[in-house]
Structures are given as C-alpha cells and as structure tokens.
Amino acid sequence: MGLDDPFPIEKCSGRVRGAVLAEFQGRCPTIREVASISDAQWLTVPNIGPTTLEEIRRFIAETPVEERLHNLPTMGDGELLSRLQRVQRELNIIAAAIKARVSVSPYKKDQENEHP
C-alpha cells in the first residue's frame, strides 16, 4: 500500500469512517492526505479521540517506511512533533510490556520453587 493509494476506509470502524469522510467532504482521501493531518488537528475533528486516532495511524503505519520518511523534510514543526510524540508513546508501551514480562518471569519461577 503506497501513500497515494486510497485510505482503506472500508477497513475502519464506523466512527473513524464517518470522521474521515466528514473531514474530506464525503470523498475517500489518499493515505498521504490522511497522514498529512497532524494528531493535534485530528483531535479537533468531531468523534476523533485518542483511540480513533490510533486506528487511523495504524492504517498509515502499513505504508512502506521509505515512502513515509520521504515526506519528513516538507513537514512542519507541529507535524514532526506530533509524530515524535506518537513514536515515544509506542516506545513507552513496548518498554512497559517488556518490563512486565521480565518482572513476571522471575516472580513465577520463585513461586514455583517455593511450592514443589
């Protein structure tokens, strides 16, 4: 899927589908058009909150990295900051999941050793 392909609106939840179509006056935008809207701008659109925004970004993330990185030089500071914050949130989620797995494993082993 490339940036100039239609945004996969048919795969979205009804809430996201309605919000995207409303934002683009009823037409299905390209992935590039959807990606060009910053998180801050999306959050001002009716029916778009953090959860629906993550759903939109998941579909954009399916675009090849090379194509997404190609647009970085033309992005404004706000959009770059928005992308940075999104990546930081994702990294924090991954780090928390790793910490949870690491901390659970020794605990389970200790319990198993206590109750033979």
Phi and psi in degrees as GROMACS dihedral restraints (atoms count N, CA, C in turn):
[ dihedral_restraints ]
;  ai    aj    ak    al  type     phi  dphi    fc
    3     4     5     6     1  -102.7    20    10
    4     5     6     7     1   168.0    20    10
    6     7     8     9     1   -63.4    20    10
    7     8     9    10     1   -25.9    20    10
    9    10    11    12     1   -93.5    20    10
   10    11    12    13     1     2.8    20    10
   12    13    14    15     1   -76.2    20    10
   13    14    15    16     1   156.7    20    10
   15    16    17    18     1   -62.2    20    10
   16    17    18    19     1   142.5    20    10
   18    19    20    21     1   -62.6    20    10
   19    20    21    22     1   134.2    20    10
   21    22    23    24     1   -74.4    20    10
   22    23    24    25     1    66.7    20    10
   24    25    26    27     1   -60.9    20    10
   25    26    27    28     1   -29.9    20    10
   27    28    29    30     1   -69.3    20    10
   28    29    30    31     1   -19.0    20    10
   30    31    32    33     1   -90.9    20    10
   31    32    33    34     1    -8.4    20    10
   33    34    35    36     1   -84.3    20    10
   34    35    36    37     1   159.4    20    10
   36    37    38    39     1   -66.7    20    10
   37    38    39    40     1   161.8    20    10
   39    40    41    42     1   -57.9    20    10
   40    41    42    43     1   -38.2    20    10
   42    43    44    45     1   -64.2    20    10
   43    44    45    46     1   -46.6    20    10
   45    46    47    48     1   -67.5    20    10
   46    47    48    49     1   -43.6    20    10
   48    49    50    51     1   -56.4    20    10
   49    50    51    52     1   -48.6    20    10
   51    52    53    54     1   -62.0    20    10
   52    53    54    55     1   -42.8    20    10
   54    55    56    57     1   -67.0    20    10
   55    56    57    58     1   -42.7    20    10
   57    58    59    60     1   -66.4    20    10
   58    59    60    61     1   -45.1    20    10
   60    61    62    63     1   -63.8    20    10
   61    62    63    64     1   -38.7    20    10
   63    64    65    66     1   -65.1    20    10
   64    65    66    67     1   -41.8    20    10
   66    67    68    69     1   -64.0    20    10
   67    68    69    70     1   -31.8    20    10
   69    70    71    72     1  -107.9    20    10
   70    71    72    73     1    29.8    20    10
   72    73    74    75     1    50.9    20    10
   73    74    75    76     1    41.8    20    10
   75    76    77    78     1    88.7    20    10
   76    77    78    79     1    -6.0    20    10
   78    79    80    81     1  -101.0    20    10
   79    80    81    82     1   155.1    20    10
   81    82    83    84     1   -82.9    20    10
   82    83    84    85     1   117.1    20    10
   84    85    86    87     1   -79.7    20    10
   85    86    87    88     1   171.1    20    10
   87    88    89    90     1   -82.1    20    10
   88    89    90    91     1   164.7    20    10
   90    91    92    93     1   -60.9    20    10
   91    92    93    94     1   -38.2    20    10
   93    94    95    96     1   -60.0    20    10
   94    95    96    97     1   -43.4    20    10
   96    97    98    99     1   -63.6    20    10
   97    98    99   100     1   -43.0    20    10
   99   100   101   102     1   -66.5    20    10
  100   101   102   103     1   -41.6    20    10
  102   103   104   105     1   -67.1    20    10
  103   104   105   106     1   -25.5    20    10
  105   106   107   108     1   -74.8    20    10
  106   107   108   109     1   -11.7    20    10
  108   109   110   111     1   -88.6    20    10
  109   110   111   112     1   124.6    20    10
  111   112   113   114     1   -69.5    20    10
  112   113   114   115     1   160.1    20    10
  114   115   116   117     1   -57.7    20    10
  115   116   117   118     1   -42.6    20    10
  117   118   119   120     1   -59.7    20    10
  118   119   120   121     1   -40.8    20    10
  120   121   122   123     1   -67.7    20    10
  121   122   123   124     1   -42.7    20    10
  123   124   125   126     1   -60.2    20    10
  124   125   126   127     1   -38.8    20    10
  126   127   128   129     1   -68.3    20    10
  127   128   129   130     1   -11.8    20    10
  129   130   131   132     1   -89.9    20    10
  130   131   132   133     1    -9.5    20    10
  132   133   134   135     1   -79.1    20    10
  133   134   135   136     1   133.2    20    10
  135   136   137   138     1   -54.9    20    10
  136   137   138   139     1   140.5    20    10
  138   139   140   141     1    71.7    20    10
  139   140   141   142     1    10.1    20    10
  141   142   143   144     1  -109.1    20    10
  142   143   144   145     1   117.7    20    10
  144   145   146   147     1  -126.0    20    10
  145   146   147   148     1  -172.1    20    10
  147   148   149   150     1   -56.3    20    10
  148   149   150   151     1   -39.9    20    10
  150   151   152   153     1   -68.9    20    10
  151   152   153   154     1   -46.1    20    10
  153   154   155   156     1   -68.7    20    10
  154   155   156   157     1   -33.4    20    10
  156   157   158   159     1   -63.6    20    10
  157   158   159   160     1   -41.2    20    10
  159   160   161   162     1   -62.4    20    10
  160   161   162   163     1   -37.0    20    10
  162   163   164   165     1   -63.6    20    10
  163   164   165   166     1   -43.4    20    10
  165   166   167   168     1   -60.8    20    10
  166   167   168   169     1   -47.1    20    10
  168   169   170   171     1   -66.3    20    10
  169   170   171   172     1   -28.9    20    10
  171   172   173   174     1   -61.3    20    10
  172   173   174   175     1   -42.2    20    10
  174   175   176   177     1   -68.9    20    10
  175   176   177   178     1   -35.5    20    10
  177   178   179   180     1   -68.0    20    10
  178   179   180   181     1   -36.8    20    10
  180   181   182   183     1   -64.9    20    10
  181   182   183   184     1   -19.8    20    10
  183   184   185   186     1   -73.1    20    10
  184   185   186   187     1   -12.5    20    10
  186   187   188   189     1   -72.3    20    10
  187   188   189   190     1   140.9    20    10
  189   190   191   192     1   -52.7    20    10
  190   191   192   193     1   139.4    20    10
  192   193   194   195     1   -57.3    20    10
  193   194   195   196     1   -40.5    20    10
  195   196   197   198     1   -57.1    20    10
  196   197   198   199     1   -41.8    20    10
  198   199   200   201     1   -69.1    20    10
  199   200   201   202     1   -40.1    20    10
  201   202   203   204     1   -66.4    20    10
  202   203   204   205     1   -38.6    20    10
  204   205   206   207     1   -72.0    20    10
  205   206   207   208     1   -25.3    20    10
  207   208   209   210     1   -57.6    20    10
  208   209   210   211     1   -30.9    20    10
  210   211   212   213     1   -85.7    20    10
  211   212   213   214     1    -9.7    20    10
  213   214   215   216     1   -55.3    20    10
  214   215   216   217     1   -43.3    20    10
  216   217   218   219     1   -62.6    20    10
  217   218   219   220     1   -24.5    20    10
  219   220   221   222     1   -95.3    20    10
  220   221   222   223     1    -3.7    20    10
  222   223   224   225     1   -77.6    20    10
  223   224   225   226     1   146.5    20    10
  225   226   227   228     1   -77.0    20    10
  226   227   228   229     1   166.9    20    10
  228   229   230   231     1   -58.5    20    10
  229   230   231   232     1   -40.8    20    10
  231   232   233   234     1   -62.3    20    10
  232   233   234   235     1   -43.0    20    10
  234   235   236   237     1   -68.7    20    10
  235   236   237   238     1   -40.6    20    10
  237   238   239   240     1   -62.5    20    10
  238   239   240   241     1   -42.9    20    10
  240   241   242   243     1   -62.8    20    10
  241   242   243   244     1   -40.1    20    10
  243   244   245   246     1   -62.1    20    10
  244   245   246   247     1   -43.3    20    10
  246   247   248   249     1   -64.5    20    10
  247   248   249   250     1   -42.4    20    10
  249   250   251   252     1   -59.4    20    10
  250   251   252   253     1   -45.7    20    10
  252   253   254   255     1   -63.7    20    10
  253   254   255   256     1   -38.5    20    10
  255   256   257   258     1   -64.6    20    10
  256   257   258   259     1   -43.6    20    10
  258   259   260   261     1   -65.2    20    10
  259   260   261   262     1   -39.5    20    10
  261   262   263   264     1   -63.7    20    10
  262   263   264   265     1   -40.4    20    10
  264   265   266   267     1   -61.9    20    10
  265   266   267   268     1   -43.9    20    10
  267   268   269   270     1   -62.7    20    10
  268   269   270   271     1   -42.6    20    10
  270   271   272   273     1   -63.4    20    10
  271   272   273   274     1   -39.8    20    10
  273   274   275   276     1   -64.0    20    10
  274   275   276   277     1   -38.4    20    10
  276   277   278   279     1   -64.6    20    10
  277   278   279   280     1   -43.8    20    10
  279   280   281   282     1   -64.5    20    10
  280   281   282   283     1   -44.4    20    10
  282   283   284   285     1   -61.6    20    10
  283   284   285   286     1   -41.2    20    10
  285   286   287   288     1   -64.6    20    10
  286   287   288   289     1   -39.9    20    10
  288   289   290   291     1   -65.1    20    10
  289   290   291   292     1   -40.9    20    10
  291   292   293   294     1   -64.5    20    10
  292   293   294   295     1   -45.7    20    10
  294   295   296   297     1   -60.1    20    10
  295   296   297   298     1   -40.8    20    10
  297   298   299   300     1   -63.7    20    10
  298   299   300   301     1   -42.3    20    10
  300   301   302   303     1   -66.6    20    10
  301   302   303   304     1   -41.5    20    10
  303   304   305   306     1   -67.7    20    10
  304   305   306   307     1   -41.7    20    10
  306   307   308   309     1   -73.9    20    10
  307   308   309   310     1   -27.9    20    10
  309   310   311   312     1   -75.6    20    10
  310   311   312   313     1   -39.8    20    10
  312   313   314   315     1   -58.1    20    10
  313   314   315   316     1   -52.9    20    10
  315   316   317   318     1   -64.1    20    10
  316   317   318   319     1   -33.7    20    10
  318   319   320   321     1   -63.8    20    10
  319   320   321   322     1   -44.9    20    10
  321   322   323   324     1   -63.8    20    10
  322   323   324   325     1   -41.3    20    10
  324   325   326   327     1   -63.4    20    10
  325   326   327   328     1   -40.4    20    10
  327   328   329   330     1   -63.0    20    10
  328   329   330   331     1   -41.2    20    10
  330   331   332   333     1   -66.3    20    10
  331   332   333   334     1   -40.0    20    10
  333   334   335   336     1   -63.5    20    10
  334   335   336   337     1   -38.6    20    10
  336   337   338   339     1   -69.8    20    10
  337   338   339   340     1   -30.4    20    10
  339   340   341   342     1   -75.8    20    10
  340   341   342   343     1   -29.8    20    10
  342   343   344   345     1  -118.9    20    10
  343   344   345   346     1    81.8    20    10
